[in-house]
Structure formats: C-alpha cells, structure tokens
Amino acid sequence: MIQARNICYHYKGCPEVLKSVGFELEAGQFLAILGNNGAGKSTLLKCFNGILKADSGEFLLDGENLMGMTSREIARRAAFVSQTVANTQMTVHDMVMLGRRPYMKWGVSEEDHNIVHSAMERLNISDLRGRFLNQLSGGERQKVMIARALAQQPKLMLLDEPTSSLDISNQYQVLRIVQDICHNDGLAAIMVIHDLSLALRFCDRFLLLRRGEVYRYGDCSVLDARAMRDVYGVEAKIAELEGRRIVLVVQ
Amino acid sequence: MRSVRSQLENKGQNSAYRKNQTRSIGFLMLLAVLLFASALLSLRAGSYNTPVGELIKGVFGLSADGKINLVVQNNRLPRICTAILAGAGLGLSGCILQAILHNPLASASTLGVSQGATFGAAMAIIVLHMGGGLGISLLSFAGSVAVALIILALSRFKQVSPEGIVLAGVAISAMLSGATTLIQYFANEVELASLVFWTFGDLGSTGWDDMKPMALVVAVLIVYCVLHRWDYNALLSGEETAVSLGINVKKMTVFNMLLCCLTSSIIVANVGLINFIGLAAPHIVRRVVGNNHVYLIPGSILAGASLLLLSDLLARTAIAPVILPIGAITAFLGGPLFLYLLFRGGRSK
C-alpha cells in the first residue's frame, strides 16, 4: 500500500505549492493526478522519489518511509518515467539496462541481463534491442522508458505526462501497457496527465488538486461537472459512451 | 529468466545488438593498436637512428649500446609516456565534461581552464620575473584551479545551468585572454619569448619525476570514471531521470568537474597549452560507438593518447631536426578533422 501524508512543499522564495496533501493507494491500482497548470501535480510526483525534497510529511510504501531513504534505496522501490524522452545514440538494450543501475555494484551481472530481456519482452520491444534510441519513433521510445522503469523492479511507477508528445494511437498503446502492468503484475502507478478522457479510460483512482490542496480523491465519480468547474474553471459534462465515461467541455 | 534470454538469442533478435557491440569493441581494439604503433614510431623517430629491436631492448636498459639505453630511457620514453598520459587525461576530461554539462562543446579549453593556466604562466614570467621551472608550473596550476573554482561556484551556489556554465567559460576565457595580452604588452623581449614558448606546449621537457603527479591524477580519473560509467549514461536521460535512478546529480557534477579541471590543470602546467584533444577525441569515438560510456570512456582515453602521440610524432619529424610546437599541431590538424566530422554528420542526417 502507498500512503502520502501531509505533504508540503514550496519552491525557494515562493508560496507553498503543496499544502498538506495526502491519499492512499493499493497495490495494483493506477492513479491519475489531475488539476490545472500550477496545481502542484508534477511537484507532488517528484516529491515521491526524491527529485524534490518535501518540506514535511511522509511517503509510506508498504510501511517504509521513502523520505528517510537514500536515493538508491528509493530507486529500488519507485521508478520514474519523465515526459521528456531520451533521444540519444544509445541502444535500446543499454537504455533498458540503466534500470538496473540501482542494483549494480561493479558491473552488469547475468541476472541484470535476464531482467532486462524480460522487461523488453513485456513491452514487446525485443526486436528493437540493437537500434539506437534516436532511430525510434516517439511511441517506441516511450515504451523503452517504461521497460527501463520495469527493469528497476519497482513497487511503484511514477509517470509524468507520459503521453504528452505521442499521437492518439501511441497514447492508447502506452497507457494500456501501464494499466496492464498494474492489474497483472500488482504494481501501483501514479500518473500526472492532462487528458481527462484518457485518465477516465485507463485509471482506477483520481486525485484532483486545486491550488496545491486535495480537492477530491476517489474513483471516477469524483470527476463531475462541479469538479470541472471548480478545478479547471470550465463548464463540462461527463457523458457515457458504450459504457465509458468521457469529458465534454461545453463552455 | 534464463530461458527467456536463450529464446531471444535463438530467434536471432540479438544480431543488431551484437553487431553494435562487435563494432564498438573492434574500434577500441583498433585504437589500442594505433596507440601501440604510434608509440613504436615515436620511439624510433629522432636523430639517433637505431633498429626497432635495439630500441625495445633500450626500453628495459638491455641494449648492448649504453647510449641507446640512455637516449631511450631519458629522452624518448619519458616523451612518449608524457604524450600518452596527457592525451589520455585530456581526452577523458573532455568526455566527462561533455557528459555532465550536457554540452558537446565542453572541454578544459572551452571552459577557460587552459586560459587560466596561461594567465598564471604570464603572471609568473612577466609580472613576477620567474625565469622558469617550478614557479611557472605552480602559478599556471593556480590559474587553472582558480577558473575551475569559479566554474564550480557558479554551478554549486548560483545554480547556473550546464549550458550557462559553458557560456560562462567562454566569457572567462575571453577575459583571461585579454588580461594575458595586457600583461604581454608590458613585457620585455625575453619575457615575451619565454611566454610564447610556454604556450607552444612541450612534451620533451617532462622527466620521470615531473610525470608522477600527472600519472597519479590521470590514474585516479580513469578508475573513478570507469567505476561510474553507468552514471554518465543515466545523465543522458536527463537530470530528473538520473536522480530517479539513484544518482546524486549535484554531488556528481561538482566532483567530476573538480576532478576533470584538476587533471587538465596539472597537464597544462606540465606540458603547456594543448587545445583540441579534449574536444576532438570523445567526438571521434562517439561517431563509432555511440553515447554508451562503457565504450566511450576507454575510447576517449585511447583516442586522446593516440592523437597527441601522433601529433607529437608529426611535430618532431615534419621538418626535422626542428621540433614544431605541439599545441599548434593539435589545433592545426584537429580543427579541419573536427569540421570534416561535423559536416559529414550533417550530410548523413
């Protein structure tokens, strides 16, 4: 289980961005952090794995407080997929191998190789193994980043707008993979995303942030017309189409 | 797990990866052979013409001719070792600076470390009227360390971005070049000649004892970088990803900059200004092996050492017995080579 309790954060010389944020998430669940620009979504995500140091509060992962751990210890428990995808002249295999960095001592072991192969198999990118990242499409590169995160063997996956630079087909592919990993492998995933319909399609839990505070937290029912008005300042309807909820902005 | 890997290998999905690996390892071996061949040629070059067999015996002091032992052990071998050490150190420093500053133009010379050394030498020769020896080396070392500390302070306390640091290096270089020119304006002819000779760079004046600090710092740099090779790879994915992989990026940046600047400053203080090796060596290797530092680090060491050794060989043999300034040779040959690589890359894209 993942628990965030009373998380506060402020950037140097600025007012508080996160004000006593808290929520709980079970293993195997996929959480979407939603809110308008500047609500503190990415800040909260980055506080989880030590990219930013929270002013106060605690992040508990199966009872262990991540905030008291070294960055290497955190990296063995929580993997991060950024919105900016590496575009460098490094092979897919080597990039996925980076996920083993928190476990490496002097070099790469046979076990590391096996885990990397399994992660690539899981994402169905084994045939790209010898290709350089800068020869791949955006969707393929994002899959490589998720494979790298899987190679970290984490209990929690953190995704910062992973679909922001992808076309609609790749958006669905990538999120379906993450959803599948959560539901079948028992990993928890927390994702910052702007596309509400995509969030409703793939996520199980929703955390709505407004001006650094939790506005609402729960299942898809938290995202209603009033929440849209209060959080985003727009008039919207939540419609159902073939059993799926979608957001229609009216005004 | 084992079966998954075997299955993949059986399907032949690894062929492209294996091809890349083979190409990278093959290129490293080629560089090692080039370095060995350059060392042999360099051992042979000189007015004292001797068969290679005798020269190799001379390396171990086993030649029947005592003069050969003397020339090899006191003259040619220290020169070769200095070139290898300096080239390896400059090549590796450039490779690491480029990785931690996320900038392909980063090197000791573009960050102003080399210009700091020149300014220190100018102070020693012209302002303090030091004739030569240890005083010039110490002040040139102090000059480059001072620049390294300014760069570090900008990085650490002012949170200047990696791109900003390189721009700051360009500004510091320009400022120090101007200050050096001003000092030169007030110099007499002898002092001016002495400073100009120092800036030419000279691999021949370093003896076994002078080489020890250089050897120590280059060895420390190599061991450290090889042990942290995967950390440099992680930095390629961005600072946030590197932190999420368990790397203390700020600490790593500061420590690596300190180590690289220290290495470059000790090399410049010993052999004078040798530009371009730190910039060109990693780029040449990168074009073949890519950005994986598992191959890029040894490649930059070997390429840097080979480039400097070959440049020195050319400097000694082009219009022998006159020995041309090594700094000018590296810049003169390296510049067009670098331009060729850049434009060739542009066309292929």
Interface residues (C-beta under 8 A of the other chain):
Chain A: K46 N49 G50 I51 T70 S71 R72 E73 I74 A75 R76 A78 A79 F80 S82 T84 A86 T88 Q89 M90 T91 H93 D94 M95 M97 L98 G99 R101 P102 M104 W106 E111 H113 N114 I115 H117 S118 E121 S126 D127 R129 G130 R131 F132 Q152 L158
Chain B: M1 R2 V4 R5 L8 Q13 N14 S15 A16 Y17 R18 K19 N20 L227 W230 D231 N233 A234 L236 S237 G238 E240 T241 V243 S244 L245 G246 I247 N248 R286 G290 N291 N292 V294
